[in-house]
Amino acid sequence: MPDFFIHDHMVQAVHHLYPAMRYGRDFMVLMGVNRDGTPASDAWIEGWPEIMPMPTLDELRAAYADSQASPAA
């Protein structure tokens, strides 16, 4: 199975990069899924604020990895 960057990981990565941003208010994340509920694609960002540059998938993957390595607040 491919190693997709899933919805929850992307939301966590955005929160790691931009702690003040809130899912559903400031941005949305979507992801393709198969009929059985398994991931069919990497997640992607929708509804990002126009005044901010949107992070790349590589930046988000790195932020997620960093959030996993960081001690819990």
Sequence and secondary structure as in RCSB ss.txt:
>XXXX:A:sequence
MPDFFIHDHMVQAVHHLYPAMRYGRDFMVLMGVNRDGTPASDAWIEGWPEIMPMPTLDELRAAYADSQASPAA
>XXXX:A:secstr
      HHHHHHHHHHH TT  BTTTBEEE  B TTS B S  EEES  TTS    HHHHHHHHHHHHHS   
